[in-house]
Structure formats: C-alpha cells, structure tokens
C-alpha cells in the first residue's frame, strides 16, 4: 500500500537545518524507529501476528502512545 504516502510524507524542499545540534532525542528516536521497522518487517514476513495490518503508525513522545492508521480492509475490529 503506497497510495497513502503522499498524504503522510512531505516531499517538498524544506530547509530544516541540523536537527542533531538542537534536539538530543534524535538518537533515541532513530533507534526506536529502527526497532519498529524490524517489528513491521517481521509482521510482513509472518514471524509476528498482525491483527491490524496498519501501514502508518505515529508514536507520541509525551504519552508513549503508538497510533496505527491506514489499515488493510478487513483486518481491524469494527470497534
């Protein structure tokens, strides 16, 4: 599923500067993102059960919450 990508990721030219100089959380967030990527890959390969089939996840730092979105049809509960 790639159709949702343009609504989630900006492909414009943005001058954001060097975030590594101003945000000390970058290393931890990069490590967390890598761990999430490995887990998603293992879900896709069938190593882990994937009940939601999400294609987009958002992690909020202040609440330690992961919000899944853009799921495959028929994999999410009707709740």
C-alpha positions as CSV (number, residue, x, y, z in Angstrom):
1,X,0.0,0.0,0.0
2,X,1.7,3.2,-1.2
3,X,-1.3,5.4,-2.0
4,X,-1.4,7.0,1.4
5,X,2.3,8.0,1.3
6,X,1.7,11.4,-0.3
7,X,-0.8,12.4,2.4
8,X,1.6,11.4,5.2
9,X,5.1,12.5,4.0
10,X,6.1,15.9,2.7
11,X,8.3,15.7,-0.4
12,X,8.8,19.5,-0.7
13,X,12.1,21.2,-0.3
14,X,12.3,22.3,3.4
15,X,15.3,23.9,5.0
16,X,15.2,22.3,8.5
17,X,18.8,22.9,9.4
18,X,20.8,20.5,11.5
19,X,18.4,18.9,14.0
20,X,21.2,16.9,15.6
21,X,22.6,20.1,17.1
22,X,19.3,21.2,18.8
23,X,17.4,18.0,19.7
24,X,19.1,15.5,21.9
25,X,16.3,13.0,21.5
26,X,17.1,12.3,17.8
27,X,19.4,9.3,18.6
28,X,16.8,7.6,20.8
29,X,14.0,8.2,18.3
30,X,16.1,6.8,15.4
31,X,16.8,3.7,17.5
32,X,13.1,3.3,18.3
33,X,12.2,3.8,14.6
34,X,14.6,1.1,13.6
35,X,13.1,-1.3,16.2
36,X,9.6,-0.5,14.9
37,X,10.8,-1.1,11.3
38,X,12.2,-4.6,12.3
39,X,8.9,-5.5,14.0
40,X,6.9,-4.4,11.0
41,X,9.1,-6.4,8.7
42,X,8.7,-9.5,10.9
43,X,4.9,-8.9,10.8
44,X,5.0,-8.8,7.0
45,X,7.1,-12.0,6.9
46,X,4.7,-13.8,9.2
47,X,7.1,-14.0,12.2
48,X,4.7,-11.9,14.4
49,X,0.9,-11.9,14.3
50,X,-0.5,-8.7,12.7
51,X,-4.1,-8.1,13.7
52,X,-4.4,-4.6,12.4
53,X,-2.4,-4.6,9.1
54,X,-1.5,-0.9,9.6
55,X,0.5,1.0,7.0
56,X,1.1,4.1,9.1
57,X,2.0,4.4,12.8
58,X,2.5,7.5,14.8
59,X,4.4,7.5,18.1
60,X,3.8,10.3,20.6
61,X,6.7,11.0,22.9
62,X,4.7,12.8,25.7
63,X,2.2,9.9,26.2
64,X,4.3,6.9,24.9
65,X,1.4,6.0,22.6
66,X,1.5,4.3,19.2
67,X,-1.4,5.2,17.0
68,X,-2.0,2.9,14.0
69,X,-3.7,4.1,10.8
70,X,-4.3,3.2,7.2
71,X,-5.0,-0.5,7.8
72,X,-5.8,-3.1,5.3
73,X,-9.5,-3.7,4.7
74,X,-11.0,-6.3,6.9
75,X,-8.1,-6.5,9.4
76,X,-9.3,-4.0,12.0
77,X,-12.0,-4.7,14.5
78,X,-15.3,-2.9,14.0
79,X,-14.9,-1.2,17.4
